[in-house]
Amino acid sequence: MESVVSGLSYRRMPGAVGRTSAAPSARSWNLAECRRRAVVELAAALDPDPGHGAQVARLATTMFDGARRIHGLGSVERELLEGAALLHDVGASVSRAKHHHHSRYLILNAALVGFDREEARWIATIARFHTGRTPKLSHDELADFELRDRRRILQLAALLRVADALDHSHEGRVVGVRVNEESGALLLDVAVRDEDPGPELWAAERKSGLWRKCFGSPLRFRVRRLGVAPGRRVSLRPQAFALFDFSRSS
């Protein structure tokens, strides 16, 4: 089956887009598990690299937790951010070109089990803004949201953009992050495996403009290479990091 929207053709494969999972029985019902399973199943079906989505989700939610005092958002927004992070690249299954637009369409039309229409709109819109030009509150795709919700959506998108950049290589080089405040600026401690973090740091700096707009402070990065195996997580301590100087890296 094919669905055509705004001149774009989306080939709908059975089981790929539509309801992502049968509703569980009352005996096994758990809304949070149901919702997360729906997101993970859609990512597995459509994302060419779901491991990247999982890495971005881990980084984004860690940053969300560390910046709670700054953004003041709660557990509902955190869950929607995680969903958007897991699904942000599903549009690449249609085309890499403008894949963020395709991601929005696919999420809106996926009928994610456990999420209501408004929550799906949030996930789709946050995912849509994970890349591309820095969005404004007046953006057409935010027009149907209340002003307060537009601000919250862009805050979540700001976190997602930086998290996505920190896995720019899709190789899981970043093994941990932590948000700190230092001298009036926000400082993101970044622990990386013993590999060149240049592409990730370059991309994170490039995509941090929305963070500055949303949180009123530039985001600086502090990094240390750690000789750890892929997949291993580490505990971040302030003395473990050296300030990464972008001016010297260019």
C-alpha positions in Angstrom: 0.0 0.0 0.0 1.2 3.5 -0.7 0.4 6.8 1.1 1.1 10.1 -0.6 1.5 13.3 1.4 2.7 16.6 -0.1 4.1 14.9 -3.1 6.1 12.3 -1.1 5.4 8.7 -1.5 5.6 6.3 1.5 5.5 2.6 0.8 3.7 1.0 3.7 4.9 -2.5 4.4 2.6 -4.8 6.5 3.5 -4.5 10.1 6.0 -1.7 9.6 3.7 1.3 9.9 0.3 1.1 11.7 -0.2 -0.5 15.1 3.2 -1.6 16.3 2.0 -4.3 18.6 -1.1 -6.1 19.7 -2.5 -4.8 22.9 -1.4 -6.9 25.9 -3.9 -8.9 27.9 -5.3 -7.3 31.1 -3.3 -9.7 33.1 0.0 -8.5 31.6 -1.0 -4.8 31.2 1.7 -2.3 32.1 1.3 1.1 30.3 4.9 2.2 30.6 6.2 -1.2 29.2 3.6 -1.1 26.5 4.5 2.3 25.4 8.2 1.7 25.3 7.8 -1.6 23.5 5.7 0.2 20.8 8.6 2.7 20.3 11.3 0.0 20.3 9.4 -2.2 17.8 8.9 0.8 15.4 12.5 1.7 15.6 13.5 -2.0 14.9 11.2 -2.1 11.9 12.2 1.2 10.3 15.5 2.6 11.6 18.4 1.5 9.4 20.6 1.8 12.6 18.5 1.3 15.7 21.7 1.0 17.8 22.4 4.7 17.1 18.9 5.6 18.2 19.4 3.7 21.5 22.7 5.5 22.1 21.2 8.9 21.4 18.3 8.1 23.7 20.7 7.2 26.5 22.7 10.4 26.0 19.6 12.6 25.7 17.9 11.2 28.9 21.1 11.5 30.8 21.4 15.1 29.8 17.7 15.7 30.6 18.3 14.3 34.1 21.4 16.4 34.7 19.7 19.6 33.5 16.4 19.3 35.4 17.1 22.4 37.5 17.6 24.4 34.2 14.6 23.2 32.2 12.2 22.3 35.0 10.5 19.5 33.0 9.1 16.3 34.4 8.8 12.5 33.8 6.2 12.8 31.0 8.5 15.1 28.9 11.4 12.8 29.6 9.5 9.8 28.2 8.5 11.7 25.1 12.2 12.8 24.6 13.3 9.2 24.9 10.7 8.1 22.3 11.8 10.9 19.9 15.4 9.9 20.3 14.7 6.2 19.6 12.7 7.2 16.5 14.5 10.3 15.2 16.1 8.5 12.3 13.2 6.2 11.2 12.7 8.5 8.2 16.0 7.3 6.8 14.1 4.2 5.7 12.4 6.4 3.2 15.4 8.6 2.2 18.4 10.2 3.9 17.5 13.4 2.2 15.1 15.3 4.5 14.9 12.3 6.6 13.7 14.3 9.6 10.6 15.3 7.7 10.0 11.6 6.9 10.5 10.7 10.5 7.8 13.1 11.6 5.3 11.6 9.0 6.1 8.0 9.9 5.7 8.6 13.7 2.4 10.5 13.2 1.0 7.6 11.2 2.4 4.8 13.3 -0.5 4.6 15.8 1.9 3.9 18.7 0.2 1.7 21.2 -0.3 3.4 24.6 0.3 7.0 23.3 -2.6 9.4 22.7 -2.6 11.6 19.6 -1.1 14.6 21.4 1.8 12.6 22.8 2.5 11.2 19.3 2.5 14.7 17.9 5.1 15.7 20.5 7.3 12.7 19.7 7.0 13.4 16.0 7.8 17.1 16.3 10.7 16.6 18.6 12.2 14.0 16.2 11.6 16.3 13.3 13.7 19.1 14.8 16.7 16.8 15.7 18.5 18.3 12.7 18.2 21.0 10.1 18.1 24.8 10.7 17.6 26.0 14.2 13.8 26.3 14.6 11.9 29.3 16.0 8.8 29.4 18.1 7.0 30.7 15.0 7.9 27.6 12.9 4.9 26.4 10.8 5.1 22.9 12.3 4.7 24.3 15.8 1.7 26.4 14.9 -0.9 24.0 16.3 0.7 23.9 19.7 0.1 26.3 22.6 3.0 28.7 23.2 4.0 27.0 26.4 4.1 23.6 24.7 6.2 25.1 21.8 8.8 26.2 24.3 8.9 22.8 25.9 9.1 20.9 22.6 12.1 23.1 21.5 13.8 22.5 24.8 13.5 18.8 24.3 14.7 19.1 20.7 17.7 21.1 21.9 18.7 18.1 24.1 18.1 15.7 21.2 20.2 17.7 18.8 23.2 17.7 21.0 22.8 14.0 21.9 22.5 13.1 18.2 25.6 15.0 17.5 27.5 13.2 20.2 27.0 10.0 18.2 27.8 11.6 14.9 30.0 8.7 13.8 27.4 6.1 14.9 30.2 4.2 16.6 29.2 4.8 20.3 32.4 6.7 21.0 30.8 8.7 23.9 30.4 6.5 27.0 29.1 9.1 29.4 27.9 12.7 29.8 27.2 15.0 32.7 25.8 18.5 32.8 27.5 21.0 35.1 27.3 24.8 35.6 30.6 26.6 35.7 31.3 30.4 35.6 27.8 31.2 34.5 27.9 28.7 31.5 26.7 25.2 31.1 29.4 22.7 30.8 28.9 19.2 29.4 31.4 16.6 30.6 31.9 14.1 27.8 33.7 10.8 28.4 34.8 9.1 25.2 36.5 5.8 24.3 40.1 6.0 23.3 39.4 7.2 19.8 39.3 10.6 18.1 36.2 12.5 19.4 36.7 15.3 16.9 33.6 14.5 14.7 31.3 14.3 17.7 32.6 17.4 19.3 32.5 19.4 16.1 28.9 18.3 15.4 27.8 19.0 19.0 29.2 22.5 18.9 27.5 23.0 15.5 24.1 21.8 16.8 24.1 23.6 20.1 22.5 26.8 18.8 19.0 25.8 19.9 20.4 24.9 23.4 21.7 28.5 23.7 18.3 29.9 22.6 16.3 27.7 24.9 18.4 27.9 28.0 20.0 31.3 27.7 23.6 30.0 28.0 26.2 28.7 25.7 27.1 25.0 26.0 30.7 24.2 26.5 32.3 20.8 26.3 34.9 19.1 28.4 36.3 15.8 27.3 38.6 13.0 28.3 39.5 9.9 26.4 39.1 6.7 28.4 40.5 3.4 27.3 37.3 1.4 27.7 35.7 -1.3 25.6 32.6 -0.5 23.5 29.4 -0.6 25.5 31.0 -0.2 28.9 29.7 2.7 31.0 31.8 4.8 33.3 31.3 7.1 36.4 32.2 10.7 35.6 34.3 12.7 38.1 35.2 16.4 37.6 38.9 15.8 37.8 38.8 13.3 35.0 38.2 16.0 32.3 40.3 18.5 30.4 38.6 21.4 28.6 38.3 20.8 24.9 39.4 23.9 23.0 37.4 24.1 19.8 39.5 27.0 18.5 42.6 24.8 18.5 40.8 21.9 16.9 39.7 23.8 13.8 
